[in-house]
Amino acid sequence: MPDRKQELEEKLARIESEIKDLNERIPPHSVKPVFIQKLDELEARRDEILESLEKFS
């Protein structure tokens, strides 16, 4: 089980980094739908990982 928890924590860190990078690239005006879609997908994956990590607590 510790390996699974560590794997989830590493995935979470990567996804949070991707979210941060994407937020920095999104222009303040005229945001393209592709940016919003990608951000939604990343946030959904992050939420799934967080739910899985809660099971280890």
Buried (B, 14 or more C-beta within 10 A) or exposed (E): EEEEBEEBEEBBEBBBEBBEEBEEEEEEEEEEEEBEEBBEEBBEBBEBBEEBBEEEE
